[in-house]
Amino acid sequence: MRRREFIAGLGSAAAWPIAARGQQQPGMPVVGVLTNGTESVARGFVAVFLQGLREQGFVEGQNVEILPRHAESQEDRLPALART
């Protein structure tokens, strides 16, 4: 096998898991919920937020994915949490 063909094959193999993940839930919106507090403090806010989504026809796990992130009162963690 030639070196370039081998490298091209590795690139295709590396991209496959990303493509497979994208196919698992086609078209499902992902909503990130980023808070500065702890999970227990944000629980009420998130519950109200999810209720509002349900009123608009969005049900978590069925047609929308919710990704909660909590900085645990450490503001310096917010940029990293926003990237994940």
N, CA, C and O atoms as a GROMACS GRO file, in nm:
protein
  336
    1MET      N    1   0.085  -0.118   0.000
    1MET     CA    2   0.000   0.000   0.000
    1MET      C    3   0.090   0.124   0.000
    1MET      O    4   0.191   0.129   0.070
    2ARG      N    5   0.052   0.219  -0.078
    2ARG     CA    6   0.131   0.341  -0.084
    2ARG      C    7   0.102   0.430   0.035
    2ARG      O    8  -0.006   0.426   0.095
    3ARG      N    9   0.200   0.510   0.067
    3ARG     CA   10   0.190   0.596   0.184
    3ARG      C   11   0.072   0.693   0.176
    3ARG      O   12  -0.001   0.709   0.273
    4ARG      N   13   0.051   0.757   0.062
    4ARG     CA   14  -0.058   0.853   0.048
    4ARG      C   15  -0.194   0.785   0.060
    4ARG      O   16  -0.287   0.841   0.119
    5GLU      N   17  -0.207   0.666   0.005
    5GLU     CA   18  -0.334   0.592   0.016
    5GLU      C   19  -0.361   0.555   0.162
    5GLU      O   20  -0.475   0.561   0.209
    6PHE      N   21  -0.255   0.517   0.233
    6PHE     CA   22  -0.269   0.482   0.374
    6PHE      C   23  -0.314   0.603   0.456
    6PHE      O   24  -0.406   0.593   0.538
    7ILE      N   25  -0.250   0.718   0.433
    7ILE     CA   26  -0.286   0.839   0.506
    7ILE      C   27  -0.428   0.882   0.473
    7ILE      O   28  -0.502   0.923   0.562
    8ALA      N   29  -0.467   0.874   0.347
    8ALA     CA   30  -0.604   0.908   0.308
    8ALA      C   31  -0.704   0.815   0.375
    8ALA      O   32  -0.812   0.859   0.416
    9GLY      N   33  -0.670   0.688   0.387
    9GLY     CA   34  -0.757   0.593   0.456
    9GLY      C   35  -0.772   0.626   0.603
    9GLY      O   36  -0.880   0.613   0.660
   10LEU      N   37  -0.662   0.668   0.667
   10LEU     CA   38  -0.669   0.707   0.807
   10LEU      C   39  -0.760   0.829   0.825
   10LEU      O   40  -0.837   0.835   0.920
   11GLY      N   41  -0.750   0.924   0.734
   11GLY     CA   42  -0.836   1.043   0.742
   11GLY      C   43  -0.982   1.006   0.730
   11GLY      O   44  -1.066   1.062   0.801
   12SER      N   45  -1.014   0.914   0.641
   12SER     CA   46  -1.153   0.870   0.626
   12SER      C   47  -1.201   0.798   0.750
   12SER      O   48  -1.316   0.816   0.792
   13ALA      N   49  -1.116   0.716   0.809
   13ALA     CA   50  -1.154   0.643   0.929
   13ALA      C   51  -1.175   0.737   1.046
   13ALA      O   52  -1.263   0.715   1.130
   14ALA      N   53  -1.095   0.843   1.053
   14ALA     CA   54  -1.110   0.939   1.164
   14ALA      C   55  -1.238   1.020   1.150
   14ALA      O   56  -1.297   1.057   1.251
   15ALA      N   57  -1.282   1.047   1.029
   15ALA     CA   58  -1.403   1.125   1.007
   15ALA      C   59  -1.529   1.042   1.027
   15ALA      O   60  -1.636   1.099   1.049
   16TRP      N   61  -1.520   0.911   1.019
   16TRP     CA   62  -1.638   0.826   1.027
   16TRP      C   63  -1.714   0.840   1.159
   16TRP      O   64  -1.837   0.850   1.154
   17PRO      N   65  -1.648   0.841   1.277
   17PRO     CA   66  -1.725   0.857   1.401
   17PRO      C   67  -1.802   0.988   1.407
   17PRO      O   68  -1.912   0.993   1.462
   18ILE      N   69  -1.746   1.095   1.352
   18ILE     CA   70  -1.815   1.224   1.351
   18ILE      C   71  -1.940   1.215   1.264
   18ILE      O   72  -2.046   1.263   1.303
   19ALA      N   73  -1.927   1.154   1.147
   19ALA     CA   74  -2.042   1.139   1.058
   19ALA      C   75  -2.148   1.050   1.120
   19ALA      O   76  -2.267   1.076   1.106
   20ALA      N   77  -2.106   0.944   1.188
   20ALA     CA   78  -2.203   0.853   1.251
   20ALA      C   79  -2.278   0.924   1.362
   20ALA      O   80  -2.399   0.905   1.377
   21ARG      N   81  -2.211   1.006   1.441
   21ARG     CA   82  -2.277   1.080   1.548
   21ARG      C   83  -2.380   1.176   1.490
   21ARG      O   84  -2.490   1.189   1.544
   22GLY      N   85  -2.347   1.241   1.380
   22GLY     CA   86  -2.439   1.334   1.317
   22GLY      C   87  -2.562   1.266   1.262
   22GLY      O   88  -2.667   1.329   1.250
   23GLN      N   89  -2.553   1.139   1.229
   23GLN     CA   90  -2.665   1.066   1.172
   23GLN      C   91  -2.758   1.009   1.279
   23GLN      O   92  -2.869   0.968   1.247
   24GLN      N   93  -2.715   1.006   1.403
   24GLN     CA   94  -2.797   0.946   1.507
   24GLN      C   95  -2.924   1.026   1.533
   24GLN      O   96  -3.030   0.967   1.558
   25GLN      N   97  -2.916   1.157   1.527
   25GLN     CA   98  -3.031   1.241   1.556
   25GLN      C   99  -3.038   1.353   1.452
   25GLN      O  100  -3.009   1.468   1.484
   26PRO      N  101  -3.077   1.320   1.329
   26PRO     CA  102  -3.074   1.421   1.224
   26PRO      C  103  -3.173   1.534   1.251
   26PRO      O  104  -3.291   1.510   1.280
   27GLY      N  105  -3.125   1.656   1.241
   27GLY     CA  106  -3.211   1.772   1.253
   27GLY      C  107  -3.253   1.807   1.394
   27GLY      O  108  -3.330   1.902   1.412
   28MET      N  109  -3.206   1.735   1.494
   28MET     CA  110  -3.246   1.766   1.631
   28MET      C  111  -3.165   1.885   1.681
   28MET      O  112  -3.042   1.879   1.685
   29PRO      N  113  -3.233   1.994   1.720
   29PRO     CA  114  -3.159   2.108   1.774
   29PRO      C  115  -3.094   2.075   1.908
   29PRO      O  116  -3.148   1.998   1.987
   30VAL      N  117  -2.981   2.136   1.932
   30VAL     CA  118  -2.909   2.120   2.058
   30VAL      C  119  -2.907   2.257   2.125
   30VAL      O  120  -2.863   2.356   2.066
   31VAL      N  121  -2.954   2.263   2.250
   31VAL     CA  122  -2.959   2.388   2.325
   31VAL      C  123  -2.869   2.375   2.447
   31VAL      O  124  -2.887   2.286   2.530
   32GLY      N  125  -2.771   2.464   2.456
   32GLY     CA  126  -2.683   2.467   2.571
   32GLY      C  127  -2.739   2.560   2.676
   32GLY      O  128  -2.783   2.671   2.645
   33VAL      N  129  -2.738   2.516   2.801
   33VAL     CA  130  -2.782   2.598   2.914
   33VAL      C  131  -2.661   2.620   3.003
   33VAL      O  132  -2.614   2.527   3.069
   34LEU      N  133  -2.611   2.742   3.004
   34LEU     CA  134  -2.489   2.776   3.077
   34LEU      C  135  -2.523   2.864   3.195
   34LEU      O  136  -2.580   2.972   3.179
   35THR      N  137  -2.488   2.818   3.316
   35THR     CA  138  -2.515   2.898   3.436
   35THR      C  139  -2.386   2.916   3.515
   35THR      O  140  -2.294   2.836   3.506
   36ASN      N  141  -2.381   3.023   3.592
   36ASN     CA  142  -2.265   3.052   3.676
   36ASN      C  143  -2.273   2.979   3.809
   36ASN      O  144  -2.170   2.959   3.875
   37GLY      N  145  -2.391   2.939   3.850
   37GLY     CA  146  -2.409   2.876   3.980
   37GLY      C  147  -2.391   2.726   3.977
   37GLY      O  148  -2.338   2.668   3.883
   38THR      N  149  -2.438   2.664   4.084
   38THR     CA  150  -2.431   2.519   4.095
   38THR      C  151  -2.553   2.456   4.028
   38THR      O  152  -2.651   2.524   3.998
   39GLU      N  153  -2.545   2.328   4.005
   39GLU     CA  154  -2.657   2.257   3.944
   39GLU      C  155  -2.782   2.266   4.031
   39GLU      O  156  -2.892   2.286   3.980
   40SER      N  157  -2.767   2.253   4.162
   40SER     CA  158  -2.883   2.258   4.251
   40SER      C  159  -2.949   2.395   4.251
   40SER      O  160  -3.072   2.404   4.258
   41VAL      N  161  -2.870   2.502   4.242
   41VAL     CA  162  -2.926   2.637   4.237
   41VAL      C  163  -2.996   2.660   4.104
   41VAL      O  164  -3.101   2.724   4.100
   42ALA      N  165  -2.939   2.610   3.996
   42ALA     CA  166  -2.994   2.632   3.862
   42ALA      C  167  -3.112   2.541   3.830
   42ALA      O  168  -3.181   2.562   3.730
   43ARG      N  169  -3.137   2.441   3.913
   43ARG     CA  170  -3.242   2.343   3.884
   43ARG      C  171  -3.378   2.410   3.858
   43ARG      O  172  -3.448   2.371   3.765
   44GLY      N  173  -3.416   2.510   3.938
   44GLY     CA  174  -3.543   2.578   3.919
   44GLY      C  175  -3.548   2.654   3.786
   44GLY      O  176  -3.648   2.649   3.715
   45PHE      N  177  -3.439   2.723   3.754
   45PHE     CA  178  -3.432   2.795   3.628
   45PHE      C  179  -3.446   2.699   3.510
   45PHE      O  180  -3.520   2.725   3.416
   46VAL      N  181  -3.373   2.589   3.516
   46VAL     CA  182  -3.376   2.492   3.407
   46VAL      C  183  -3.516   2.431   3.393
   46VAL      O  184  -3.563   2.409   3.282
   47ALA      N  185  -3.582   2.405   3.505
   47ALA     CA  186  -3.718   2.349   3.500
   47ALA      C  187  -3.814   2.445   3.430
   47ALA      O  188  -3.896   2.403   3.348
   48VAL      N  189  -3.804   2.574   3.462
   48VAL     CA  190  -3.890   2.674   3.397
   48VAL      C  191  -3.856   2.684   3.248
   48VAL      O  192  -3.945   2.694   3.164
   49PHE      N  193  -3.727   2.680   3.217
   49PHE     CA  194  -3.682   2.685   3.078
   49PHE      C  195  -3.738   2.566   2.998
   49PHE      O  196  -3.788   2.584   2.887
   50LEU      N  197  -3.728   2.446   3.056
   50LEU     CA  198  -3.780   2.327   2.988
   50LEU      C  199  -3.932   2.334   2.971
   50LEU      O  200  -3.985   2.289   2.869
   51GLN      N  201  -4.003   2.388   3.070
   51GLN     CA  202  -4.147   2.405   3.058
   51GLN      C  203  -4.180   2.498   2.940
   51GLN      O  204  -4.272   2.470   2.863
   52GLY      N  205  -4.106   2.606   2.927
   52GLY     CA  206  -4.126   2.697   2.814
   52GLY      C  207  -4.101   2.628   2.681
   52GLY      O  208  -4.174   2.651   2.584
   53LEU      N  209  -3.998   2.544   2.676
   53LEU     CA  210  -3.972   2.468   2.553
   53LEU      C  211  -4.088   2.373   2.522
   53LEU      O  212  -4.130   2.361   2.407
   54ARG      N  213  -4.139   2.304   2.626
   54ARG     CA  214  -4.252   2.212   2.606
   54ARG      C  215  -4.375   2.286   2.553
   54ARG      O  216  -4.447   2.234   2.468
   55GLU      N  217  -4.397   2.407   2.603
   55GLU     CA  218  -4.511   2.486   2.555
   55GLU      C  219  -4.497   2.522   2.407
   55GLU      O  220  -4.596   2.546   2.338
   56GLN      N  221  -4.374   2.524   2.359
   56GLN     CA  222  -4.349   2.552   2.218
   56GLN      C  223  -4.338   2.424   2.134
   56GLN      O  224  -4.309   2.429   2.015
   57GLY      N  225  -4.361   2.309   2.199
   57GLY     CA  226  -4.360   2.182   2.127
   57GLY      C  227  -4.230   2.106   2.129
   57GLY      O  228  -4.215   2.006   2.060
   58PHE      N  229  -4.134   2.151   2.208
   58PHE     CA  230  -4.005   2.082   2.218
   58PHE      C  231  -4.002   1.995   2.342
   58PHE      O  232  -4.030   2.042   2.453
   59VAL      N  233  -3.969   1.868   2.324
   59VAL     CA  234  -3.962   1.773   2.434
   59VAL      C  235  -3.819   1.719   2.440
   59VAL      O  236  -3.768   1.662   2.343
   60GLU      N  237  -3.756   1.738   2.555
   60GLU     CA  238  -3.617   1.695   2.571
   60GLU      C  239  -3.602   1.546   2.541
   60GLU      O  240  -3.676   1.464   2.594
   61GLY      N  241  -3.507   1.514   2.455
   61GLY     CA  242  -3.481   1.376   2.418
   61GLY      C  243  -3.562   1.329   2.300
   61GLY      O  244  -3.527   1.229   2.238
   62GLN      N  245  -3.670   1.398   2.266
   62GLN     CA  246  -3.752   1.360   2.150
   62GLN      C  247  -3.721   1.448   2.029
   62GLN      O  248  -3.694   1.397   1.921
   63ASN      N  249  -3.726   1.580   2.049
   63ASN     CA  250  -3.700   1.668   1.936
   63ASN      C  251  -3.607   1.784   1.971
   63ASN      O  252  -3.593   1.878   1.893
   64VAL      N  253  -3.546   1.778   2.088
   64VAL     CA  254  -3.444   1.876   2.127
   64VAL      C  255  -3.351   1.810   2.229
   64VAL      O  256  -3.394   1.732   2.314
   65GLU      N  257  -3.223   1.844   2.218
   65GLU     CA  258  -3.124   1.794   2.315
   65GLU      C  259  -3.079   1.912   2.400
   65GLU      O  260  -3.045   2.017   2.347
   66ILE      N  261  -3.080   1.894   2.532
   66ILE     CA  262  -3.040   1.999   2.625
   66ILE      C  263  -2.904   1.962   2.685
   66ILE      O  264  -2.885   1.851   2.735
   67LEU      N  265  -2.810   2.056   2.679
   67LEU     CA  266  -2.677   2.034   2.736
   67LEU      C  267  -2.653   2.136   2.848
   67LEU      O  268  -2.606   2.246   2.821
   68PRO      N  269  -2.685   2.099   2.972
   68PRO     CA  270  -2.661   2.193   3.083
   68PRO      C  271  -2.514   2.194   3.124
   68PRO      O  272  -2.449   2.090   3.130
   69ARG      N  273  -2.465   2.313   3.153
   69ARG     CA  274  -2.329   2.330   3.203
   69ARG      C  275  -2.334   2.429   3.319
   69ARG      O  276  -2.400   2.533   3.308
   70HIS      N  277  -2.264   2.400   3.428
   70HIS     CA  278  -2.267   2.483   3.548
   70HIS      C  279  -2.124   2.517   3.588
   70HIS      O  280  -2.040   2.428   3.600
   71ALA      N  281  -2.097   2.644   3.609
   71ALA     CA  282  -1.962   2.690   3.642
   71ALA      C  283  -1.930   2.678   3.790
   71ALA      O  284  -1.817   2.702   3.830
   72GLU      N  285  -2.029   2.640   3.873
   72GLU     CA  286  -2.006   2.622   4.017
   72GLU      C  287  -1.947   2.748   4.080
   72GLU      O  288  -1.855   2.740   4.161
   73SER      N  289  -2.000   2.866   4.043
   73SER     CA  290  -1.959   2.996   4.096
   73SER      C  291  -1.814   3.033   4.064
   73SER      O  292  -1.755   3.116   4.132
   74GLN      N  293  -1.759   2.972   3.961
   74GLN     CA  294  -1.622   3.002   3.917
   74GLN      C  295  -1.631   3.061   3.777
   74GLN      O  296  -1.629   2.989   3.677
   75GLU      N  297  -1.641   3.194   3.770
   75GLU     CA  298  -1.663   3.262   3.642
   75GLU      C  299  -1.555   3.231   3.540
   75GLU      O  300  -1.584   3.235   3.420
   76ASP      N  301  -1.435   3.201   3.581
   76ASP     CA  302  -1.328   3.171   3.486
   76ASP      C  303  -1.353   3.041   3.410
   76ASP      O  304  -1.290   3.016   3.307
   77ARG      N  305  -1.446   2.958   3.458
   77ARG     CA  306  -1.478   2.832   3.389
   77ARG      C  307  -1.579   2.853   3.274
   77ARG      O  308  -1.594   2.765   3.190
   78LEU      N  309  -1.647   2.967   3.271
   78LEU     CA  310  -1.754   2.989   3.173
   78LEU      C  311  -1.706   2.976   3.028
   78LEU      O  312  -1.773   2.908   2.950
   79PRO      N  313  -1.594   3.037   2.986
   79PRO     CA  314  -1.554   3.023   2.846
   79PRO      C  315  -1.530   2.877   2.805
   79PRO      O  316  -1.569   2.836   2.696
   80ALA      N  317  -1.465   2.801   2.891
   80ALA     CA  318  -1.440   2.659   2.858
   80ALA      C  319  -1.569   2.581   2.852
   80ALA      O  320  -1.585   2.495   2.765
   81LEU      N  321  -1.662   2.608   2.942
   81LEU     CA  322  -1.790   2.538   2.941
   81LEU      C  323  -1.871   2.573   2.816
   81LEU      O  324  -1.943   2.489   2.763
   82ALA      N  325  -1.859   2.697   2.771
   82ALA     CA  326  -1.933   2.739   2.651
   82ALA      C  327  -1.880   2.668   2.527
   82ALA      O  328  -1.955   2.648   2.432
   83ARG      N  329  -1.754   2.630   2.527
   83ARG     CA  330  -1.696   2.561   2.411
   83ARG      C  331  -1.732   2.413   2.406
   83ARG      O  332  -1.721   2.350   2.301
   84THR      N  333  -1.776   2.355   2.517
   84THR     CA  334  -1.801   2.211   2.519
   84THR      C  335  -1.943   2.177   2.479
   84THR      O  336  -1.980   2.060   2.476
   0.00000   0.00000   0.00000
